[in-house]
Amino acid sequence: VGTLPIVDTVPLAIAQQKGYFKEEGLEVELKTLPGGAAAVPGLTNGELQFAFGNYVSFFTAQAKGVLDTKLVADAYQATQGMFLIMGAKDSAITKPLDLAGKKIAINTKSNIVELTARSSLEAAGVDPKTVTFTEIPFPDMQAAVERKNVDAAFMVEPYITQAQRSAGMTPILDAATGATQDVPIAVWATSAKFAQQAPKTTAAFQRAIVKGQRDAADRRLVEQTVPTYAKVDKDTASLMNLGSWPTSLSSVRMQRVVDLMKKYGVLDKEINLDSMIFATPGS
């Protein structure tokens, strides 16, 4: 299972720790990815059977015929305060308009992070075409800003809170407001080939991960679990801004991502969202 060391993937850790996969007869081996886009080649070549990844990467792969994707479970949805473009403590960049012409770190190009960044910059009066996006993994963004390799960084939890506490980094722009408020971020997916070959295994994974998604509604459990797989202490975990973990897939919600992709030229053809959703055998 491909995953990232961020708060978004806490249902996977919860499901593992509570034995939900074992109950389903599954043995899960985790592989840490640099970004959600890396899930696509892993699923395509069979290195991964399941992976956490952002919707944009999976939709792009589907549209280009790179990966016939089956979406197994919704993973994470944005809320205010958990998708922030951050600047250094002593930075002259203090408001969104100051980001024009600057270099911003994102974890992967052409993904949900870049699209929400473009949308929120535009809403704040900044032409996103003037901004240079640089790929840097989430855990390395704070250091990149401190070294002035970039002017700002698009950060997620637990790294937002960590950067605020240890380096005094400050929010410049909340990328989960306005047109991108409550936008779906990521999903648990597999390849259509694997889902067809192993429908019972896919359904078992789905049941286990949805239990983890459900349990993530308990903030205390999230705070206890995140430090077990992400480099973050318990005090930082207690201050994190959390998104939400849906327990069902909705093509209506996902259409918002498709609309964003079309707006910024990442998608130029229709994709059938309903056909991408994995149907449990017998349903």
Accessible surface in RSA format (square Angstrom, percent):
REM  Atomic radii and reference values for relative SASA: ProtOr
REM  Chains: A
REM  Algorithm: Lee & Richards
REM  Probe-radius: 1.40
REM  Slices: 20
REM RES _ NUM      All-atoms   Total-Side   Main-Chain    Non-polar    All polar
REM                ABS   REL    ABS   REL    ABS   REL    ABS   REL    ABS   REL
RES VAL A   1    19.68  13.0   7.32   6.6  12.36  29.8   7.32   6.4  12.36  33.5
RES GLY A   2     0.00   0.0   0.00   N/A   0.00   0.0   0.00   0.0   0.00   0.0
RES THR A   3    11.75   8.4  11.75  11.9   0.00   0.0  10.01  13.4   1.74   2.6
RES LEU A   4     7.68   4.3   6.88   4.9   0.81   2.0   7.11   5.0   0.58   1.6
RES PRO A   5    31.60  23.0  29.17  26.6   2.43   8.8  31.22  25.8   0.38   2.4
RES ILE A   6     5.33   3.0   5.33   4.0   0.00   0.0   5.33   3.8   0.00   0.0
RES VAL A   7     1.18   0.8   1.18   1.1   0.00   0.0   1.18   1.0   0.00   0.0
RES ASP A   8     4.17   2.9   4.17   4.2   0.00   0.0   0.00   0.0   4.17   4.2
RES THR A   9     2.72   1.9   1.58   1.6   1.15   2.7   0.37   0.5   2.35   3.6
RES VAL A  10     0.00   0.0   0.00   0.0   0.00   0.0   0.00   0.0   0.00   0.0
RES PRO A  11     0.00   0.0   0.00   0.0   0.00   0.0   0.00   0.0   0.00   0.0
RES LEU A  12     3.30   1.8   3.30   2.4   0.00   0.0   3.30   2.3   0.00   0.0
RES ALA A  13    10.81   9.9   8.80  13.6   2.01   4.6  10.19  14.3   0.62   1.6
RES ILE A  14     0.39   0.2   0.04   0.0   0.35   0.8   0.39   0.3   0.00   0.0
RES ALA A  15     0.00   0.0   0.00   0.0   0.00   0.0   0.00   0.0   0.00   0.0
RES GLN A  16    74.69  41.8  56.36  41.2  18.34  43.7  14.94  31.8  59.76  45.3
RES GLN A  17   107.71  60.2  68.67  50.2  39.04  92.9  46.21  98.4  61.50  46.6
RES LYS A  18    97.11  47.4  72.81  44.7  24.29  57.8  46.59  41.9  50.52  53.8
RES GLY A  19    20.08  24.8   0.00   N/A  20.08  24.8  19.65  53.9   0.43   1.0
RES TYR A  20    23.48  11.0  23.38  13.3   0.10   0.3  14.55  10.9   8.93  11.0
RES PHE A  21     6.07   3.0   6.07   3.8   0.00   0.0   6.07   3.7   0.00   0.0
RES LYS A  22   173.89  84.8 156.41  96.0  17.48  41.6 100.83  90.8  73.06  77.8
RES GLU A  23   120.49  69.2  79.58  60.2  40.91  97.4  49.11  95.0  71.38  58.3
RES GLU A  24    42.06  24.1  20.96  15.9  21.09  50.2   6.04  11.7  36.02  29.4
RES GLY A  25    69.35  85.5   0.00   N/A  69.35  85.5  37.59 103.2  31.75  71.1
RES LEU A  26    29.77  16.6  23.17  16.6   6.60  16.6  25.78  18.1   3.99  10.7
RES GLU A  27   176.42 101.3 142.17 107.6  34.25  81.6  57.14 110.5 119.28  97.4
RES VAL A  28    27.52  18.1   6.25   5.7  21.28  51.3   7.37   6.4  20.15  54.7
RES GLU A  29   147.96  84.9 137.10 103.7  10.86  25.9  55.27 106.9  92.69  75.7
RES LEU A  30    73.00  40.7  45.55  32.6  27.45  69.0  45.55  32.0  27.45  73.9
RES LYS A  31    96.93  47.3  93.34  57.3   3.59   8.5  69.08  62.2  27.85  29.7
RES THR A  32    93.38  66.4  68.83  69.8  24.55  58.5  38.53  51.8  54.84  82.9
RES LEU A  33    11.54   6.4   8.26   5.9   3.28   8.2   9.02   6.3   2.52   6.8
RES PRO A  34    91.49  66.7  76.29  69.5  15.19  55.2  86.22  71.2   5.27  32.7
RES GLY A  35     2.33   2.9   0.00   N/A   2.33   2.9   1.90   5.2   0.42   0.9
RES GLY A  36     2.73   3.4   0.00   N/A   2.73   3.4   1.70   4.7   1.03   2.3
RES ALA A  37    31.09  28.6  25.96  40.1   5.13  11.7  26.19  36.9   4.90  13.0
RES ALA A  38    28.73  26.4  17.97  27.7  10.75  24.5  23.22  32.7   5.51  14.6
RES ALA A  39     0.00   0.0   0.00   0.0   0.00   0.0   0.00   0.0   0.00   0.0
RES VAL A  40    14.32   9.4  14.32  13.0   0.00   0.0  14.32  12.4   0.00   0.0
RES PRO A  41    72.81  53.1  68.18  62.2   4.63  16.8  72.27  59.7   0.54   3.4
RES GLY A  42     7.59   9.4   0.00   N/A   7.59   9.4   6.76  18.6   0.83   1.9
RES LEU A  43     5.88   3.3   0.58   0.4   5.30  13.3   0.60   0.4   5.28  14.2
RES THR A  44    72.04  51.2  44.37  45.0  27.67  65.9  46.28  62.2  25.77  38.9
RES ASN A  45    92.63  63.9  55.54  53.7  37.09  89.3  41.55 100.0  51.09  49.4
RES GLY A  46    43.26  53.4   0.00   N/A  43.26  53.4  28.97  79.5  14.29  32.0
RES GLU A  47   108.67  62.4  77.93  59.0  30.73  73.2  42.43  82.1  66.24  54.1
RES LEU A  48     8.42   4.7   4.14   3.0   4.27  10.7   4.75   3.3   3.67   9.9
RES GLN A  49    77.98  43.6  76.47  55.9   1.51   3.6  18.97  40.4  59.01  44.8
RES PHE A  50     8.70   4.4   8.70   5.4   0.00   0.0   8.70   5.3   0.00   0.0
RES ALA A  51     0.00   0.0   0.00   0.0   0.00   0.0   0.00   0.0   0.00   0.0
RES PHE A  52     5.13   2.6   5.13   3.2   0.00   0.0   5.13   3.1   0.00   0.0
RES GLY A  53     0.00   0.0   0.00   N/A   0.00   0.0   0.00   0.0   0.00   0.0
RES ASN A  54     8.33   5.7   7.63   7.4   0.71   1.7   7.29  17.5   1.05   1.0
RES TYR A  55     0.07   0.0   0.07   0.0   0.00   0.0   0.00   0.0   0.07   0.1
RES VAL A  56     0.00   0.0   0.00   0.0   0.00   0.0   0.00   0.0   0.00   0.0
RES SER A  57    10.84   9.2   4.49   6.0   6.35  14.6   6.94  14.8   3.90   5.5
RES PHE A  58     0.00   0.0   0.00   0.0   0.00   0.0   0.00   0.0   0.00   0.0
RES PHE A  59     0.00   0.0   0.00   0.0   0.00   0.0   0.00   0.0   0.00   0.0
RES THR A  60    24.32  17.3  24.10  24.4   0.21   0.5  24.22  32.5   0.10   0.1
RES ALA A  61     5.34   4.9   2.51   3.9   2.83   6.4   5.09   7.2   0.25   0.7
RES GLN A  62    45.63  25.5  32.89  24.0  12.74  30.3   4.74  10.1  40.89  31.0
RES ALA A  63    11.18  10.3   4.62   7.1   6.56  14.9   5.91   8.3   5.27  14.0
RES LYS A  64   151.02  73.7 115.46  70.8  35.56  84.7  74.66  67.2  76.37  81.3
RES GLY A  65    65.83  81.2   0.00   N/A  65.83  81.2  33.39  91.6  32.44  72.7
RES VAL A  66    80.01  52.6  61.83  56.0  18.18  43.8  68.78  59.8  11.23  30.5
RES LEU A  67     9.31   5.2   5.74   4.1   3.57   9.0   8.82   6.2   0.49   1.3
RES ASP A  68    88.38  61.9  77.54  77.2  10.85  25.6  34.65  81.6  53.73  53.6
RES THR A  69     0.64   0.5   0.00   0.0   0.64   1.5   0.00   0.0   0.64   1.0
RES LYS A  70    52.47  25.6  52.47  32.2   0.00   0.0  24.40  22.0  28.07  29.9
RES LEU A  71     0.00   0.0   0.00   0.0   0.00   0.0   0.00   0.0   0.00   0.0
RES VAL A  72     1.08   0.7   0.00   0.0   1.08   2.6   0.00   0.0   1.08   2.9
RES ALA A  73     3.95   3.6   1.00   1.5   2.95   6.7   3.95   5.6   0.00   0.0
RES ASP A  74     3.05   2.1   1.51   1.5   1.53   3.6   0.00   0.0   3.05   3.0
RES ALA A  75     0.00   0.0   0.00   0.0   0.00   0.0   0.00   0.0   0.00   0.0
RES TYR A  76     0.12   0.1   0.10   0.1   0.02   0.0   0.10   0.1   0.02   0.0
RES GLN A  77    30.37  17.0  30.37  22.2   0.00   0.0   0.59   1.3  29.78  22.6
RES ALA A  78     0.00   0.0   0.00   0.0   0.00   0.0   0.00   0.0   0.00   0.0
RES THR A  79    39.04  27.8  38.27  38.8   0.77   1.8  38.36  51.5   0.68   1.0
RES GLN A  80   106.02  59.3  89.04  65.1  16.98  40.4  23.09  49.2  82.93  62.9
RES GLY A  81    13.89  17.1   0.00   N/A  13.89  17.1  13.83  38.0   0.06   0.1
RES MET A  82     2.28   1.2   2.12   1.4   0.16   0.4   2.12   1.8   0.16   0.2
RES PHE A  83     1.62   0.8   1.62   1.0   0.00   0.0   1.62   1.0   0.00   0.0
RES LEU A  84    10.67   5.9  10.67   7.6   0.00   0.0  10.67   7.5   0.00   0.0
RES ILE A  85     0.00   0.0   0.00   0.0   0.00   0.0   0.00   0.0   0.00   0.0
RES MET A  86     0.00   0.0   0.00   0.0   0.00   0.0   0.00   0.0   0.00   0.0
RES GLY A  87     0.10   0.1   0.00   N/A   0.10   0.1   0.10   0.3   0.00   0.0
RES ALA A  88    17.53  16.1  15.28  23.6   2.25   5.1  15.59  22.0   1.94   5.1
RES LYS A  89   158.82  77.5 134.11  82.3  24.71  58.8  76.58  68.9  82.24  87.6
RES ASP A  90   115.40  80.8  80.53  80.2  34.87  82.4  48.37 113.8  67.03  66.8
RES SER A  91    29.16  24.6   9.15  12.2  20.02  46.1  12.77  27.2  16.39  23.0
RES ALA A  92    96.53  88.8  67.28 103.8  29.26  66.5  77.15 108.6  19.38  51.3
RES ILE A  93    12.90   7.3  11.05   8.2   1.85   4.4  11.11   8.0   1.79   4.8
RES THR A  94    97.54  69.4  74.36  75.4  23.18  55.2  61.21  82.2  36.32  54.9
RES LYS A  95   107.35  52.4 106.69  65.5   0.66   1.6  74.77  67.3  32.58  34.7
RES PRO A  96    34.34  25.0  34.34  31.3   0.00   0.0  34.34  28.4   0.00   0.0
RES LEU A  97   100.30  55.9  90.37  64.7   9.93  25.0  90.53  63.6   9.77  26.3
RES ASP A  98    33.50  23.5  25.77  25.7   7.73  18.3  13.29  31.3  20.22  20.2
RES LEU A  99     0.00   0.0   0.00   0.0   0.00   0.0   0.00   0.0   0.00   0.0
RES ALA A 100    46.42  42.7  36.88  56.9   9.54  21.7  37.21  52.4   9.21  24.4
RES GLY A 101    55.06  67.9   0.00   N/A  55.06  67.9  23.87  65.5  31.18  69.8
RES LYS A 102    69.90  34.1  68.40  42.0   1.50   3.6  32.92  29.6  36.98  39.4
RES LYS A 103    84.80  41.4  83.89  51.5   0.90   2.1  34.53  31.1  50.26  53.5
RES ILE A 104     0.00   0.0   0.00   0.0   0.00   0.0   0.00   0.0   0.00   0.0
RES ALA A 105     0.00   0.0   0.00   0.0   0.00   0.0   0.00   0.0   0.00   0.0
RES ILE A 106     0.00   0.0   0.00   0.0   0.00   0.0   0.00   0.0   0.00   0.0
RES ASN A 107    14.25   9.8   4.40   4.2   9.85  23.7   0.00   0.0  14.25  13.8
RES THR A 108    18.36  13.1  18.36  18.6   0.00   0.0  16.01  21.5   2.35   3.6
RES LYS A 109   104.49  51.0  95.94  58.9   8.55  20.4  44.62  40.2  59.87  63.8
RES SER A 110    59.03  49.9  53.94  72.0   5.09  11.7  22.36  47.6  36.67  51.4
RES ASN A 111     1.81   1.2   1.81   1.7   0.00   0.0   0.00   0.0   1.81   1.7
RES ILE A 112     2.52   1.4   2.52   1.9   0.00   0.0   2.52   1.8   0.00   0.0
RES VAL A 113     5.03   3.3   5.03   4.6   0.00   0.0   5.03   4.4   0.00   0.0
RES GLU A 114    15.40   8.8  15.40  11.6   0.00   0.0   0.25   0.5  15.14  12.4
RES LEU A 115     1.21   0.7   1.21   0.9   0.00   0.0   1.21   0.9   0.00   0.0
RES THR A 116     0.00   0.0   0.00   0.0   0.00   0.0   0.00   0.0   0.00   0.0
RES ALA A 117     0.00   0.0   0.00   0.0   0.00   0.0   0.00   0.0   0.00   0.0
RES ARG A 118    52.73  22.1  52.73  26.9   0.00   0.0   3.37   4.6  49.36  29.9
RES SER A 119     6.11   5.2   3.67   4.9   2.44   5.6   0.00   0.0   6.11   8.6
RES SER A 120     6.84   5.8   2.27   3.0   4.57  10.5   5.83  12.4   1.01   1.4
RES LEU A 121     0.00   0.0   0.00   0.0   0.00   0.0   0.00   0.0   0.00   0.0
RES GLU A 122    78.66  45.2  66.21  50.1  12.45  29.6  25.47  49.3  53.20  43.4
RES ALA A 123    86.97  80.0  41.47  64.0  45.50 103.5  55.12  77.6  31.85  84.4
RES ALA A 124    32.63  30.0   8.51  13.1  24.12  54.9  21.36  30.1  11.27  29.9
RES GLY A 125    57.52  70.9   0.00   N/A  57.52  70.9  33.21  91.1  24.31  54.4
RES VAL A 126     3.86   2.5   0.06   0.1   3.80   9.2   3.14   2.7   0.73   2.0
RES ASP A 127    75.94  53.2  64.02  63.7  11.92  28.2  31.71  74.6  44.23  44.1
RES PRO A 128    10.55   7.7  10.34   9.4   0.21   0.8  10.34   8.5   0.21   1.3
RES LYS A 129   181.82  88.7 150.30  92.2  31.52  75.0  98.45  88.6  83.37  88.8
RES THR A 130    63.86  45.4  45.07  45.7  18.79  44.8  53.86  72.3  10.00  15.1
RES VAL A 131    12.13   8.0   0.00   0.0  12.13  29.2   0.33   0.3  11.80  32.0
RES THR A 132    75.63  53.8  72.26  73.3   3.37   8.0  43.97  59.1  31.65  47.8
RES PHE A 133     9.71   4.9   3.81   2.4   5.90  15.4   3.81   2.3   5.90  16.9
RES THR A 134    41.82  29.7  39.37  39.9   2.46   5.9  37.85  50.8   3.98   6.0
RES GLU A 135    92.11  52.9  70.26  53.2  21.86  52.0  20.17  39.0  71.94  58.7
RES ILE A 136    23.63  13.4  23.06  17.2   0.58   1.4  23.44  16.9   0.20   0.5
RES PRO A 137    54.55  39.8  54.18  49.4   0.37   1.3  54.55  45.0   0.00   0.0
RES PHE A 138     9.52   4.8   8.18   5.1   1.34   3.5   8.18   5.0   1.33   3.8
RES PRO A 139    68.84  50.2  44.44  40.5  24.40  88.7  44.46  36.7  24.39 151.6
RES ASP A 140    72.98  51.1  70.08  69.7   2.91   6.9  19.03  44.8  53.95  53.8
RES MET A 141     0.26   0.1   0.26   0.2   0.00   0.0   0.00   0.0   0.26   0.3
RES GLN A 142    38.52  21.5  38.23  27.9   0.29   0.7  12.71  27.1  25.81  19.6
RES ALA A 143    32.79  30.2  30.35  46.8   2.44   5.6  31.65  44.6   1.15   3.0
RES ALA A 144     4.36   4.0   4.32   6.7   0.04   0.1   4.32   6.1   0.04   0.1
RES VAL A 145     3.05   2.0   1.15   1.0   1.90   4.6   1.15   1.0   1.90   5.1
RES GLU A 146    92.36  53.0  67.55  51.1  24.81  59.1  34.03  65.8  58.33  47.6
RES ARG A 147   167.09  70.2 138.71  70.7  28.38  67.6  56.48  77.2 110.61  67.0
RES LYS A 148   153.77  75.0 128.07  78.6  25.70  61.2 105.33  94.8  48.44  51.6
RES ASN A 149    78.02  53.8  63.47  61.3  14.56  35.1  21.28  51.2  56.74  54.8
RES VAL A 150     6.15   4.0   0.57   0.5   5.57  13.4   2.96   2.6   3.18   8.6
RES ASP A 151    55.10  38.6  46.00  45.8   9.10  21.5   5.75  13.5  49.35  49.2
RES ALA A 152     0.00   0.0   0.00   0.0   0.00   0.0   0.00   0.0   0.00   0.0
RES ALA A 153     0.00   0.0   0.00   0.0   0.00   0.0   0.00   0.0   0.00   0.0
RES PHE A 154     0.00   0.0   0.00   0.0   0.00   0.0   0.00   0.0   0.00   0.0
RES MET A 155     1.05   0.5   1.04   0.7   0.01   0.0   1.05   0.9   0.00   0.0
RES VAL A 156     2.76   1.8   2.76   2.5   0.00   0.0   2.76   2.4   0.00   0.0
RES GLU A 157     0.69   0.4   0.07   0.1   0.62   1.5   0.07   0.1   0.62   0.5
RES PRO A 158     0.00   0.0   0.00   0.0   0.00   0.0   0.00   0.0   0.00   0.0
RES TYR A 159    13.44   6.3  12.88   7.3   0.56   1.5  10.49   7.9   2.95   3.6
RES ILE A 160     0.00   0.0   0.00   0.0   0.00   0.0   0.00   0.0   0.00   0.0
RES THR A 161     4.11   2.9   4.11   4.2   0.00   0.0   3.15   4.2   0.95   1.4
RES GLN A 162    43.97  24.6  43.71  31.9   0.26   0.6  16.96  36.1  27.01  20.5
RES ALA A 163     0.00   0.0   0.00   0.0   0.00   0.0   0.00   0.0   0.00   0.0
RES GLN A 164    66.33  37.1  53.27  38.9  13.06  31.1  18.12  38.6  48.22  36.6
RES ARG A 165   118.41  49.7  79.66  40.6  38.75  92.3  30.59  41.8  87.81  53.2
RES SER A 166    82.34  69.6  40.35  53.9  41.99  96.7  48.29 102.8  34.05  47.7
RES ALA A 167    19.95  18.3   2.73   4.2  17.22  39.2  12.81  18.0   7.15  18.9
RES GLY A 168    25.34  31.3   0.00   N/A  25.34  31.3  20.01  54.9   5.33  11.9
RES MET A 169     4.65   2.4   1.06   0.7   3.59   8.5   1.06   0.9   3.59   4.8
RES THR A 170    63.10  44.9  63.10  64.0   0.00   0.0  51.08  68.6  12.02  18.2
RES PRO A 171    66.87  48.7  48.92  44.6  17.95  65.2  48.99  40.4  17.88 111.1
RES ILE A 172    12.64   7.2   0.37   0.3  12.27  29.6   2.04   1.5  10.60  28.8
RES LEU A 173    20.92  11.7  16.66  11.9   4.26  10.7  20.61  14.5   0.31   0.8
RES ASP A 174    34.62  24.3  28.11  28.0   6.51  15.4  18.96  44.6  15.66  15.6
RES ALA A 175     0.02   0.0   0.00   0.0   0.02   0.1   0.00   0.0   0.02   0.1
RES ALA A 176     0.01   0.0   0.00   0.0   0.01   0.0   0.01   0.0   0.00   0.0
RES THR A 177    48.03  34.2  43.03  43.6   4.99  11.9  25.08  33.7  22.95  34.7
RES GLY A 178    58.77  72.5   0.00   N/A  58.77  72.5  42.48 116.6  16.29  36.5
RES ALA A 179    73.08  67.2  42.79  66.0  30.29  68.9  55.69  78.4  17.39  46.1
RES THR A 180     0.52   0.4   0.42   0.4   0.10   0.2   0.00   0.0   0.52   0.8
RES GLN A 181    73.93  41.3  71.10  52.0   2.83   6.7   9.65  20.5  64.29  48.8
RES ASP A 182    58.28  40.8  56.71  56.4   1.57   3.7  11.52  27.1  46.76  46.6
RES VAL A 183     1.03   0.7   1.03   0.9   0.00   0.0   1.03   0.9   0.00   0.0
RES PRO A 184     0.61   0.4   0.61   0.6   0.00   0.0   0.61   0.5   0.00   0.0
RES ILE A 185     6.37   3.6   6.37   4.7   0.00   0.0   6.37   4.6   0.00   0.0
RES ALA A 186     0.93   0.9   0.93   1.4   0.00   0.0   0.93   1.3   0.00   0.0
RES VAL A 187     0.00   0.0   0.00   0.0   0.00   0.0   0.00   0.0   0.00   0.0
RES TRP A 188     0.01   0.0   0.01   0.0   0.00   0.0   0.00   0.0   0.01   0.0
RES ALA A 189     0.00   0.0   0.00   0.0   0.00   0.0   0.00   0.0   0.00   0.0
RES THR A 190     0.08   0.1   0.08   0.1   0.00   0.0   0.00   0.0   0.08   0.1
RES SER A 191    11.30   9.6  11.21  15.0   0.09   0.2   4.51   9.6   6.79   9.5
RES ALA A 192    15.51  14.3  13.41  20.7   2.10   4.8  13.49  19.0   2.02   5.4
RES LYS A 193   145.86  71.2 138.79  85.2   7.07  16.8  85.64  77.1  60.22  64.1
RES PHE A 194    42.97  21.5  42.09  26.1   0.87   2.3  42.82  26.0   0.14   0.4
RES ALA A 195     6.48   6.0   3.95   6.1   2.53   5.7   4.20   5.9   2.28   6.0
RES GLN A 196   153.01  85.6 128.28  93.7  24.73  58.9  46.79  99.6 106.22  80.6
RES GLN A 197   127.54  71.3  91.23  66.7  36.31  86.5  43.62  92.9  83.91  63.6
RES ALA A 198    22.97  21.1  17.22  26.6   5.75  13.1  22.97  32.4   0.00   0.0
RES PRO A 199    50.82  37.0  50.82  46.3   0.00   0.0  50.82  42.0   0.00   0.0
RES LYS A 200   170.87  83.4 166.54 102.2   4.33  10.3 111.38 100.3  59.48  63.4
RES THR A 201    48.08  34.2  44.95  45.6   3.13   7.5  18.78  25.2  29.30  44.3
RES THR A 202     0.00   0.0   0.00   0.0   0.00   0.0   0.00   0.0   0.00   0.0
RES ALA A 203     3.59   3.3   3.53   5.4   0.07   0.1   3.53   5.0   0.07   0.2
RES ALA A 204     5.73   5.3   5.73   8.8   0.00   0.0   5.73   8.1   0.00   0.0
RES PHE A 205     1.33   0.7   1.33   0.8   0.00   0.0   1.33   0.8   0.00   0.0
RES GLN A 206    28.42  15.9  28.42  20.8   0.00   0.0   7.25  15.4  21.17  16.1
RES ARG A 207   114.22  48.0 107.50  54.8   6.72  16.0  60.20  82.3  54.02  32.7
RES ALA A 208     0.12   0.1   0.00   0.0   0.12   0.3   0.12   0.2   0.00   0.0
RES ILE A 209     0.00   0.0   0.00   0.0   0.00   0.0   0.00   0.0   0.00   0.0
RES VAL A 210    42.98  28.3  42.98  38.9   0.00   0.0  42.98  37.3   0.00   0.0
RES LYS A 211    62.85  30.7  62.06  38.1   0.79   1.9  37.58  33.8  25.27  26.9
RES GLY A 212     0.00   0.0   0.00   N/A   0.00   0.0   0.00   0.0   0.00   0.0
RES GLN A 213     1.63   0.9   0.29   0.2   1.34   3.2   0.27   0.6   1.37   1.0
RES ARG A 214   128.69  54.0 120.95  61.7   7.74  18.4  64.95  88.8  63.74  38.6
RES ASP A 215    17.86  12.5  11.14  11.1   6.71  15.9   8.02  18.9   9.84   9.8
RES ALA A 216     2.23   2.1   0.00   0.0   2.23   5.1   0.00   0.0   2.23   5.9
RES ALA A 217    94.10  86.5  55.70  86.0  38.40  87.3  66.70  93.9  27.39  72.6
RES ASP A 218    62.75  44.0  53.67  53.4   9.08  21.5  27.47  64.7  35.28  35.2
RES ARG A 219    89.12  37.4  84.55  43.1   4.57  10.9  58.73  80.3  30.39  18.4
RES ARG A 220   175.24  73.6 173.74  88.6   1.50   3.6  65.89  90.1 109.35  66.3
RES LEU A 221    31.62  17.6  30.55  21.9   1.07   2.7  31.33  22.0   0.30   0.8
RES VAL A 222     0.00   0.0   0.00   0.0   0.00   0.0   0.00   0.0   0.00   0.0
RES GLU A 223    37.23  21.4  35.77  27.1   1.46   3.5   7.68  14.8  29.56  24.1
RES GLN A 224   112.66  63.0 103.63  75.7   9.03  21.5  40.67  86.6  71.99  54.6
RES THR A 225     2.71   1.9   1.62   1.6   1.10   2.6   1.10   1.5   1.62   2.4
RES VAL A 226     0.00   0.0   0.00   0.0   0.00   0.0   0.00   0.0   0.00   0.0
RES PRO A 227    34.16  24.9  12.78  11.6  21.38  77.7  12.88  10.6  21.28 132.3
RES THR A 228    87.38  62.1  47.36  48.0  40.02  95.4  55.28  74.3  32.09  48.5
RES TYR A 229    63.74  29.8  33.86  19.3  29.87  77.7  44.59  33.5  19.14  23.6
RES ALA A 230     4.60   4.2   0.00   0.0   4.60  10.5   1.81   2.6   2.79   7.4
RES LYS A 231   189.68  92.5 174.21 106.9  15.47  36.8 127.50 114.8  62.18  66.2
RES VAL A 232    13.34   8.8   0.00   0.0  13.34  32.1   3.30   2.9  10.04  27.2
RES ASP A 233    77.09  54.0  66.66  66.4  10.43  24.7  47.28 111.3  29.81  29.7
RES LYS A 234   150.21  73.3 142.57  87.5   7.64  18.2  85.73  77.2  64.48  68.7
RES ASP A 235    91.00  63.7  88.44  88.0   2.56   6.0  11.94  28.1  79.06  78.8
RES THR A 236     1.66   1.2   1.66   1.7   0.00   0.0   0.00   0.0   1.66   2.5
RES ALA A 237     0.00   0.0   0.00   0.0   0.00   0.0   0.00   0.0   0.00   0.0
RES SER A 238    53.95  45.6  38.81  51.8  15.14  34.9  27.43  58.4  26.52  37.2
RES LEU A 239   105.79  58.9  86.38  61.8  19.42  48.8  90.12  63.3  15.67  42.2
RES MET A 240     3.47   1.8   0.00   0.0   3.47   8.3   0.00   0.0   3.47   4.6
RES ASN A 241    59.26  40.9  55.26  53.4   4.00   9.6   5.59  13.5  53.66  51.9
RES LEU A 242    32.60  18.2  14.75  10.6  17.85  44.9  14.75  10.4  17.85  48.0
RES GLY A 243    10.40  12.8   0.00   N/A  10.40  12.8   0.00   0.0  10.40  23.3
RES SER A 244    43.92  37.1  40.97  54.7   2.94   6.8  38.52  82.0   5.39   7.6
RES TRP A 245    24.20   9.7   7.85   3.8  16.36  38.4   8.24   4.4  15.96  25.9
RES PRO A 246    20.44  14.9   7.99   7.3  12.45  45.3  20.07  16.6   0.37   2.3
RES THR A 247    70.68  50.3  53.18  53.9  17.50  41.7  22.85  30.7  47.84  72.3
RES SER A 248    70.35  59.4  62.25  83.1   8.10  18.7  44.54  94.8  25.81  36.2
RES LEU A 249    35.01  19.5   8.03   5.7  26.98  67.8   8.03   5.6  26.98  72.6
RES SER A 250    28.85  24.4  23.22  31.0   5.64  13.0  19.23  41.0   9.62  13.5
RES SER A 251    27.75  23.5  22.37  29.9   5.38  12.4   5.10  10.9  22.65  31.7
RES VAL A 252   123.99  81.6 116.44 105.4   7.55  18.2 120.49 104.7   3.50   9.5
RES ARG A 253    65.50  27.5  63.68  32.5   1.82   4.3  33.30  45.5  32.20  19.5
RES MET A 254     1.66   0.9   1.66   1.1   0.00   0.0   1.66   1.4   0.00   0.0
RES GLN A 255    66.40  37.1  66.40  48.5   0.00   0.0  34.46  73.3  31.94  24.2
RES ARG A 256    82.95  34.8  78.54  40.0   4.41  10.5  45.12  61.7  37.82  22.9
RES VAL A 257     0.00   0.0   0.00   0.0   0.00   0.0   0.00   0.0   0.00   0.0
RES VAL A 258     2.12   1.4   2.12   1.9   0.00   0.0   2.12   1.8   0.00   0.0
RES ASP A 259    76.22  53.4  68.99  68.7   7.23  17.1  29.32  69.0  46.91  46.8
RES LEU A 260    15.77   8.8  13.87   9.9   1.90   4.8  15.32  10.8   0.45   1.2
RES MET A 261     0.00   0.0   0.00   0.0   0.00   0.0   0.00   0.0   0.00   0.0
RES LYS A 262    73.84  36.0  56.57  34.7  17.27  41.1  42.79  38.5  31.05  33.1
RES LYS A 263   131.76  64.3  95.21  58.4  36.55  87.0  70.74  63.7  61.02  65.0
RES TYR A 264    44.57  20.8  17.89  10.2  26.69  69.4  23.97  18.0  20.61  25.4
RES GLY A 265    66.92  82.5   0.00   N/A  66.92  82.5  32.95  90.4  33.97  76.1
RES VAL A 266    37.01  24.4  18.58  16.8  18.42  44.4  24.24  21.1  12.77  34.6
RES LEU A 267     7.57   4.2   1.56   1.1   6.01  15.1   3.22   2.3   4.36  11.7
RES ASP A 268   139.84  98.0 101.40 100.9  38.45  90.9  48.01 113.0  91.83  91.6
RES LYS A 269   110.59  54.0 102.23  62.7   8.36  19.9  65.87  59.3  44.71  47.6
RES GLU A 270   124.14  71.3 106.16  80.3  17.98  42.8  65.42 126.5  58.72  47.9
RES ILE A 271    23.24  13.2   5.13   3.8  18.11  43.7  10.88   7.8  12.37  33.6
RES ASN A 272    97.57  67.3  81.68  78.9  15.89  38.3  32.65  78.6  64.92  62.7
RES LEU A 273    12.18   6.8   8.71   6.2   3.47   8.7   8.71   6.1   3.47   9.3
RES ASP A 274    97.71  68.4  84.74  84.3  12.97  30.7  29.89  70.3  67.82  67.6
RES SER A 275    59.02  49.9  43.23  57.7  15.79  36.4  43.44  92.5  15.58  21.8
RES MET A 276     1.95   1.0   1.02   0.7   0.92   2.2   1.95   1.7   0.00   0.0
RES ILE A 277    42.58  24.2  35.92  26.8   6.66  16.0  35.92  25.9   6.66  18.1
RES PHE A 278    14.91   7.5   9.13   5.7   5.79  15.1   9.23   5.6   5.68  16.3
RES ALA A 279    73.13  67.2  54.76  84.5  18.36  41.8  60.92  85.8  12.21  32.3
RES THR A 280    49.27  35.0  45.98  46.6   3.29   7.8  30.34  40.7  18.93  28.6
RES PRO A 281    65.30  47.6  35.91  32.7  29.39 106.8  47.44  39.2  17.87 111.0
RES GLY A 282    91.83 113.2   0.00   N/A  91.83 113.2  43.00 118.0  48.83 109.4
RES SER A 283   115.95  98.0  42.56  56.8  73.38 169.0  73.54 156.6  42.41  59.4
END  Absolute sums over single chains surface
CHAIN  1 A    11889.3       9115.9       2773.4       6377.1       5512.2
END  Absolute sums over all chains
TOTAL         11889.3       9115.9       2773.4       6377.1       5512.2
